[in-house]
Amino acid sequence: MKYKGEKITSDNVKSFFEGNILFYSDKLFSVLPAYKKEQVIYRAYVCKDTCLIEKKCKACGCDVPERFYVDKKYEKRKCTFQDFMSKKEWSEFKITKKINIDELNIEVSKIIKL
């Protein structure tokens, strides 16, 4: 994940390492719990027409999909997705928003493999 955004801060550096470590660890060893992996897929889906096409976050300029693995959204600009939710919050969110992860994953997979 390359940082192309604003001033470099300790939070930006932390996010850079968090995103890269989780992205590559999950690719190699499937380390993310299912509920977090689903949220990564959801984040990619809501950004499929913007950030995924450009291969960088429109809010902060960081590379995607690595940015989707960072726990917190970018606060200084409007970000399309929320912070990672707890397992319970995510389950309720999926029900409320009628989210079908399998359908979202099919759409996202047409653009990128997570």
C-alpha distance (Angstrom), angle and dihedral (degrees) to the residues before:
residue distance angle dihedral
M1 . . .
K2 3.79 . .
Y3 3.78 118.6 .
K4 3.79 111.6 -132.5
G5 3.77 99.4 157.4
E6 3.75 136.7 92.5
K7 3.78 131.0 -46.3
I8 3.80 115.2 -23.2
T9 3.81 111.1 -109.3
S10 3.79 135.5 170.0
D11 3.84 88.5 -101.3
N12 3.82 91.2 53.6
V13 3.79 91.3 49.4
K14 3.82 91.3 47.4
S15 3.82 90.5 50.1
F16 3.80 91.3 48.6
F17 3.80 92.6 54.5
E18 3.80 94.1 39.6
G19 3.79 92.8 52.3
N20 3.79 95.2 45.7
I21 3.80 96.1 43.2
L22 3.81 94.1 48.0
F23 3.80 94.0 42.4
Y24 3.81 95.2 51.8
S25 3.82 94.8 36.7
D26 3.77 90.3 52.4
K27 3.80 92.0 46.6
L28 3.81 91.7 51.3
F29 3.81 103.0 32.5
S30 3.85 107.9 12.9
V31 3.81 91.9 -123.0
L32 3.80 99.3 161.9
P33 3.79 118.6 95.6
A34 3.81 112.1 -116.4
Y35 3.81 94.1 -107.4
K36 3.82 91.4 55.8
K37 3.80 93.2 44.6
E38 3.81 87.7 52.9
Q39 3.80 88.9 53.5
V40 3.80 90.4 51.5
I41 3.81 88.1 53.2
Y42 3.81 90.2 47.5
R43 3.82 91.3 49.4
A44 3.80 90.1 50.4
Y45 3.80 90.4 48.3
V46 3.81 95.3 51.9
C47 3.82 88.6 48.3
K48 3.82 96.3 42.2
D49 3.80 95.1 109.6
T50 3.80 96.3 44.4
C51 3.80 122.2 17.7
L52 3.82 96.7 27.0
I53 3.79 92.2 51.9
E54 3.80 92.3 48.7
K55 3.85 92.9 38.7
K56 3.81 89.4 -132.4
C57 3.80 136.9 83.2
K58 3.79 112.0 -97.4
A59 3.82 90.4 -148.5
C60 3.81 101.1 51.0
G61 3.80 107.7 5.2
C62 3.81 95.6 -119.0
D63 3.80 120.4 142.6
V64 3.77 119.3 -92.6
P65 2.98 141.8 -113.8
E66 3.82 85.0 31.0
R67 3.83 90.2 60.2
F68 3.81 90.5 59.3
Y69 3.81 89.6 65.3
V70 3.81 95.2 59.4
D71 3.79 113.6 105.6
K72 3.80 97.0 -135.6
K73 3.78 128.9 50.3
Y74 3.79 119.8 -126.1
E75 3.80 104.9 -85.1
K76 3.79 103.6 -164.6
R77 3.80 96.1 63.9
K78 3.73 134.4 30.7
C79 3.78 108.6 -79.1
T80 3.79 121.3 -164.3
F81 3.81 96.2 -137.1
Q82 3.81 136.7 49.2
D83 3.80 131.6 -119.2
F84 3.80 114.1 -81.4
M85 3.79 109.5 -75.6
S86 3.77 127.9 -140.1
K87 3.79 117.1 -100.1
K88 3.82 91.1 -99.9
E89 3.81 94.4 45.7
W90 3.80 90.9 48.6
S91 3.80 92.5 49.6
E92 3.81 91.0 51.4
F93 3.82 91.7 44.4
K94 3.82 91.7 53.5
I95 3.81 90.8 51.3
T96 3.81 94.1 45.8
K97 3.81 93.9 46.9
K98 3.84 93.4 37.4
I99 3.80 92.0 -125.7
N100 3.79 118.7 -179.6
I101 3.81 105.7 -164.6
D102 3.81 94.0 -165.3
E103 3.81 90.8 57.4
L104 3.80 92.1 46.3
N105 3.79 91.2 48.1
I106 3.82 91.0 53.8
E107 3.81 90.2 53.1
V108 3.80 93.9 46.0
S109 3.82 92.3 45.5
K110 3.79 89.3 61.8
I111 3.81 87.1 66.1
I112 3.81 106.2 28.2
K113 3.81 141.7 -2.8
L114 3.78 113.9 -121.5
